[in-house]
């Protein structure tokens, strides 16, 4: 067996606090050989990202590495403990030998500089080449990560476009060069999320590192883009012989990518082994919980299992975390399936009612300015869309970023003005009402929205009690508001005593519960959930999804549930709309769309969903 390229031994990272140091990573050990792919999995706060930062030598203050060794072995050289060398020596390894892809590409790239400058800067920093050679390497990297077509494809593209005209080899060469230079001159804001992630991957591999670390590189991406990024990383590792550390909160994402997996919980590795062994026979209750809590495509459970169904966590007198597996039979919960007959019966009853919302030939466009600032044409975000939503129904809305889902949702609430069409809510045509009319204001009490990012949805300067009570104040609802806030917090599974805390004092899942409580404050009939769980850990996501279904049953709520993840939408929805480029590709029951997709686009979405199954 070859010597490990990376050998982490008994690593411990602490963060100083006013009370006592918090151990973020405790006694972590693993080895990684050339070409091996390791997945590090865990929820937010498990220590997985801190582990990667420790390896890179980037642990932020007030954090520090208090124990352990991190040995790195260059090819043909002896191992070096990265914790025992000075910062100048460390920089020669960072980026050159050990590279990192961060979760949010827009934050990793400088918006002031074009991508060509940022790519060549990384190359010039670690390689002794001329600026011209650095640009040539940058172009080759963009082609390797498939952001730019290769020369042969560009040549084919030119000849196809100019098939009816005469041209020379020089014309083709100029076209290819212009296409390459044009890509290098683009700024980050001119690229999509998937394209930006390809740029960060190109920067990471620019110096041909021995170890590549990817920290949640696909979390914010559509399932189709996620699938292409995972394929790209797999191919790059095989082609270049790089070792890979892939960090994620979702075991299903890495099932087909990594060779081994380390499952982390509160700073400790609770399970480490080959991916096949961990998936087929997980030993730790936390691992079992992570595997079970993602919605399944092959059956629809009444409620999703969560991590707390599998284990109890307690603290000993010495402050040690103690985990015990629950003896309750989780299999009973996994057998509580909603049958197809039950789904059909429910849908039949729903469709017998008058629609709560009726959308007819809705069109929403955004103006594209021409010369002299005049509107040249419109980019149609929603194009001739018609559908109905029935009381008590959950209508799923699925599609990739840019397909028009969120624009459609905001238009339903008249937060965006439609160009044409009708939106009828409970018998009232919203498109005929003036924006500041009392009628529209009163109808909006019945229509609420829960956004994707709960932190951005809450004012950081007011406590959550005031945030939840704010709609009651705006709409001049009389009564004991503090009592109402306490009831709402209790209903979404939060302690009413938390009302005086501020948003930053809550976890992501807790903040989303606060946003749901705020949406419920006016006792609406209709709630839009716009990617409301996509930023959450899979176990927290399961808790929020269960909560939404519970609230629907208790209050008779009607949902439009928006997501790019068809497995989540399938669990929540009675019917699903698939959108693509502003139009409805198809609309049908959740089961029928999954079993018998009618369009190529829907099949692509389904095939891109991480199933958590091994090849």
N, C-alpha and C positions, 0 to 999 in steps of 0.2 A: 504494500500500500504506500502511495506517495506521501511525502511530508505535507502537513497542512499549510496552506498559504496564510490562514488566519487562525490563531489559537487564543481564545479568550478564557482566562482562568480566574475563577472566584471574584468576578468583578462586582464592586459595590459602589453605588453613587448615592450621595446624600445631598439634601437641600436644607440649608440653615433656615430656621424660622424663629420667631420670638419665643415660642414655647420650648420646643425641642427639635432636633434634626429629623427630617422626614427621609426615610430610606426609599428611594425611587427604584433602585435596582439592587438586589441582594443575592450574593453568592451565585452569580451567573457564569456558567462555563459551557463552551461549545467549540467545536473545531470545524473548519471549512477547507476543503481541498479544491484544487484547480478544477473548474467546470461544474462543481457542485452547486446546487440551488437549495437554500434553506429558507423556510418560511417562519416568521415570528408573528404569532397571532395573539391577540388579546384586546380587551376593551380599553377605552380611554382611561388613562391613569395606571395602566398595567406595567408601564416602564419600557415598552418596546421602542418608542421613539428616542427616549433617553439613552437606551443601549446603543442605538446607531450614532447618536451625537457623541457618546463617550468614545466610540471607535474612531470617529473622525477628529476627536480632540476639540469639540465644539460645545461642551456642556456649558450652558449659560450660568452666570452668577445669579443667585448665591449657591449654585450647585458645585460639587467637586467630587472627584473620584477618590474615595478613602481607602480602597483596598483592591488588590488584584493585579493581573498582568494581561497585556494585550500584545501577543507576539505576531509580528508580520514577517513573512519570508519572501524576499525577492527571489526570482528564479535564478538558481545557481549560487545563491548567497546564504549565509546563516541567518537565523531568525533574530529579529530586533524587537525589544520590548518598547512599544511606542510610548509608554508612560515614563520611560527613563531617559528620553532624549529631549533636547531643548526645542523651543517653538520654531526656530529657523529650520532645524532638521525635520520637524513634524510637517512643515509646509511642503517639503519635497515629496512627502508621501501623500498628503491630502490633495485630492484632485488628480494627481498623477498616477498613484498606485491604488488608492482607495477613493472611489468617486461616489457621489450621492445624487439621487433624484428625489426632489422634495414633493410633498403632496400637492401644493398649490402652485402651478407653473407661473401664474401671473405675478405672484409674490416673489418667485425665484428669479424673474427676469426684470431688468431695469426698463421702465416704460419710456425713458428718455432716449435710449439708444436702439438702433435697428438690430435685428438678430444677427446680421453679418458681423457687426462690430463686436457683439458679445461672444459670438462663437470664436472669432479670430483672437480675441483677447485671451480666452482660455487656452488656445493652442500656443500663442506666443509666450504665455507665462511659463509653460512647462516644456516647451520644445524649442530648440535653437534653429528656427527657420525664418525666412524672410517674410514680410507682410504679404507679398504676392503668393508665396507658397502656402501661407496660413489660410488665405482666401480659397485657394484651390482645395486644400484639405477640408475647409468648412463646407464647400459645395459637395464634396465626396461624402461627407458625413450626413448631410441633408438627404442625399440620394440613398444612403445606407439605411436611414430610418424611414425611408419612403415618404418623405415630405416633398421631395423633388423627384420627378420621373428620371430614369437614367437616360443617357445620351441617345440610345437607340429608340427609346419610347418617344423622346422629344422629336427626333428625326421623323418618326412615323406620324406623329401628330402634325408636323409641318406639311409633310407631303399630302396628308389627307385634307388639310385645310386649303391647300393650294393645288389640288388635283387638276383643276381646269386652267392653270396658268403655268407658264414656263419659269423655271428657277434654276439656279446654279448651286454648286456645293458651297460657295461662299455665302449665299443667301441662307442655306440651312445652318451653316456654322454661326452666322450672325444671330439667327433666331434662337438657337440653343443657348448662346452666350447671354442674350438679352433676357431670356427666361430665367437663367440662373442668377444673374445680377439683380433682377427684379425681386426674386425671393429673398436675397440677402439684404435688400433695402427695406424690407417690410418691418414695421414696428409691432411689438407684442399685441397691441390692441386690434391689429388688422388680421389676427389669426384666431381660429376657434380654440376651444379648450384642448381638444385632441391634438391639434397642430402644435400648440404651445408645449404640450407634454413631449411631443417628438423633438422639439428644439432642445428642451432640457435633457432629454436622453442623448441627443447628439453632443451636447456640451459635456455630459458625464463620460462618454466613451471617447472623447476627442484625443485623450492621451493614452488610449489602450490600457485602462486600469486592470489590475489583477482581480480586484474585488469591486463589485457594483452593488450599492445599497439603494433600494427603492422604498421610500417611506410613504405608504398609502398613495401610490402614483395614479390609481384609477378611481378613487373614492368619489370624486366630483364629476366623473365622466358618464356618458350614456353607456348602456350595456354593449351596444355595437362597437363604440369607440374603445371601451374597456377590453373587449375581446381582441381587437386589432393590436392594442398596446401590449397585452399579455403575449400574443403570438410574436410580436416584434422582439420583446425581451427574451423569449425562449430562443428564437433564432439567433439573436446577437450573442447570447451566451454560448450556444453550440458552435457558432462560426469563429468566435474570438477566444474561446476557452476560458471565459471569465467565470469567476465564482459569483453567485448572486445571493443577497439577503433581501427577501421580499417581506415587507412589514404590512400587515393588514388587520382589520378587526373581523374579517369575514373568511372563515375556513373554506367556504365554497369557492371563493375566487382563486385560491391557490391549488385546488385539488389536482389540476392537470399541468401545473407549472413546476412545482418544487419536488425535490427528492426526499427531504426530511422537514420536520416541523417542530418548532418549540412553542408550546402554549404557555403564555405568561399571565399571572394573576397577582396583582398588588406587588410587583417587583420581583416575583420569584417565578422560575420555570417550574410549572406543576406537571408538565408532561413533555417528553422529548423522544422522538423516534422517527422511523421511516414513515412517509406519508401514508402508504398502504396500511401499515399496522395501526396507526393512530385513527384512521378513518374506519377501518373494519372492526377494530376492537379497542376503543378508547378506554383508558383505565381510570382517569380522574373525572369526578363528577362535573367539574367546570368544563372540560372538553366535551363531555356528553351534552351539556347544556348548549354550548356554542353550536354544535352540530345539529341540534334539534330545533333551535329557535328560528331558523330561516324558513319562510313559507315554502311549502312544497308544491310542485306543479302537478304531481300525479294524483293528489287528493286534497280536499278542502276540509281543514280541521275547524271545529267550532271555535276553539281558542288556541293560540300558538303557545307551545311550551316556552318557558323562560329559564334562565340560569337558576333562579331561586327555587324552581321546582325540583332541582337536582341536588342542591346542597344547602347546608346551614353554615353560616360563618359566625364565629365567636372569638373573643379576645381573652387570652389567659391573663392571670395576675401579673405575669412578667411582660405583658404587652404583645405577646406573640399571637399571630393570627392562626386560628384553628379551624379547619374545614372538615366537616363530616358529611358523608353522603346521606341523603334522605332515604328513609326506608319506604316511603309511599310509593305505590306502584304507578310510575309515570306512564306505563304502557296503557293504562286505562284512559288517560288523557289523549294519548296518541290514537286511540281507537274511536274517539268521539268525532266521527267524520260526518260532514253534511253530505248526504247522498245526492245523486243527480235527481232523483225523484223529488226529494225535499226542495232542492233548488228550483226545479221546474214549478212545483206547487206554489212556492213563495213568489216567483216571478209572475205567474199567472194572476195571482191576487193583486200584485202591484199594478199590472198593466190594465186591470179592470177599472182603475180609478181615472179621474180626470187628471191630466198632467199638472204638476205644480209649476213647471217651467216648460215653455214651448219656444224653441228657437227656429226661425224660418229665414232661410236664404241670407244669413248674416255675412257681411263683408267688412273687413277692417284692413285699412291700408295705411302705410306710413310714407309720407312724401319724400321723393328723392330729388334734390335740388339740381337744376341745370344751370346754364350760364345766366348771369345777372340775378342769381338767387331765385329764379322762377322755378316752379314745380314742373319738372320735366315729365315724371311719371310716378306711379305709386308702387311700392313693394307690398304685395298683398300677404299679410300675415295670417288672415282668416279669409277664406275664399269660398263664398256660397255654401255655408255650413247650415244644416238643418238637423235638429234632433229634439227629443222630449225627455224630461226627467219626471218621474212619478213620485208621489209622496211616500216617504219611507225607503226609497231606493238608494243604492249606491251606484252611481254611474262612473265607471273608470275612464280616465282619459290618458292614453299612453302614446308615446312617440319620442323621438330624439329631440335634443335641444334645437330650437329654431323651427320646430314644426308648427308652432302657433298655439300650443296648449295654454300657456300662461296668459297670452294675449286674449284668447277666448274667455278664460276665467275672469279676467279683469273687466272685459267688455260686458259680461253677464251682470256685473255689479255697477256698470256705467262708470267705472274708474277710467276706462278708455272709451272714446266715442266711436260708435260704428259709422261706416259710410252708408250702408244700406242694410235692410232687413228688419226683423221684428224680434223683440225679446219680451215674451208674455210671462209675467210672474203672478200666479194665483189670480188670473183673470185681468190683470192690469198690464197694458203695453208700456214697458219702461222706456222704450225709444221715443214715445210721444210726450214724455214728461220733461219739463224744464229741469235743469240740473239743480237749481236752488229751490225747487218747489217743495212745499210742505208734504205733498203726497209722496214724492220720491224719498224724502227724508224718513217718513214713517215706514215706507216699504223696506228701506235699508236696515231697519231694526230686525227684520226677518231674514236678512241675508248677511252672512259673515264669512270671513276668510282666515285661514291659518296658513301663514307663509312658511317657506323652507327654512330660513335661518331665524331661530327664536331670539337670538341675541340682538340681531338687527331690528327685530319687531318690537323690542321693549326699550323704553327710555331708561338709560343707565343711571339717570339722576333721581328717579323716583322709585320708591319701594314697590314690591309687587302687589301689595294691598291696594295702593293708589292706582296702579296700572289696571288692575281688574275692575276697580270701581269707576274708572274714567268713563266708559261708555254709559254708565248709569247717570253720571253727572251731565254728560253732553246731551243725553236724551231726556234729562229732567225727570228721571224715574224716582218717585217718592218711596219712602220706607226706610227701614234700618239697613243702610248700605254695608256697614261692617258685618252685620249678621249674614247678609247675602254673600259677601266676599268669603267669609268663613265656610259657608255651605258649599260654595263653588270649589274652594281649595280642597275641602274634604272629599268632594265628589270626584275630583281628578287624582285622588290618591296622595295629596300633600297635607302636611300638618298645618292647621289654621294658624298656629303660633309663628309660622314662617312669614306672615304677612308683612312684617317690618324689615325683612331682608331685601337686598338689592339684587338685580339680575346676575351680577358677576359672582354672587355667592352660591349659585346653583349650577348643577351639571347641565349638559345639553338636553338630556331627557326631561329633567325637572323644569327647565325653562320652557320646553315645548308644552308641558302640562299646564304651565301658567298661561301660555297663549291660548290653549284650548279653553281654560276656565274663563278667560277674558272674552273669547268668542261666544261662550254660553251665557254671559252675563245678561244679555237682552232677551234670552229665551227665544232664539231664532228657530225658524222652520228649516232653513237651508244653510249649509256650511260648505264652502269650497276648501279642500285641503290641497294646497299647491306644493307638491314635493315636501310634505310636512315631516317625513321620516327619513328622507334620503341622506341627511347629514349625520344620522345617529348610528351608534353601534348596533349590530344585529340583535343583541339581547334587549337593549333599550327600545329598539324599533319594534320588537315583538310586544313589549309592554304597552307602547303607545297605540299600536294597531288594535290590541285587545281592548284597550280603553275606549277607542273610537267606536268599536262595534258595541260595546256595553252601553255607551251613551246613546247610540242610535236606538237600541232596543228599549231603553228607559224613557227617552224623550220623543221618540218617533221622528228623529232627525232624517233629513234628506241630504246626501253627500254627492258632490262631484269630487272624485278622488284622482288627483293628477300625479303621475310618476312616469319615469322612464324605465322603471323596473316592472316587467310584466308579471313576475311571480308575486310581488307585493300587491299589485292591482288585482290580480286574480283572486287572492285571498279575501280582499275587501269587497269586491264588486259583484253586483247582480248581472250587469251588462257592461261591455267595454267598447269604447270608441278608440280606434287606432287612427292617429292623425299623421300626415306627412305633407310637408310643404304647404300648410294652410288648408288642406282639404281632408275630408274624411275618407280614409282608405276602406274601412269597413266598420260596421257596428253589429254586435251580436252578443250572445251570452258568453260569460267568461270561459265556460267549459268548451263551447263550440269554437271559439277563436283559438284556444290552445290546441284542441284536437284536430281542427280542420281549418287552418288559416287559408283565406281565399286569395290573398295577394302575396307577391314575392317579398314586399317590404315587411309584412307581418311575420312571414316565415323567418326572415333575417333577424327580427327582434327576438323571436322565440329561441332561435338557435344560438343567440349570443348570451342568453341567461346562464350565469354560473349555476350548475346543478349540484355541485358538491360531490359529483360522482367521478371516480377514477376511470381512466381509459383502460 
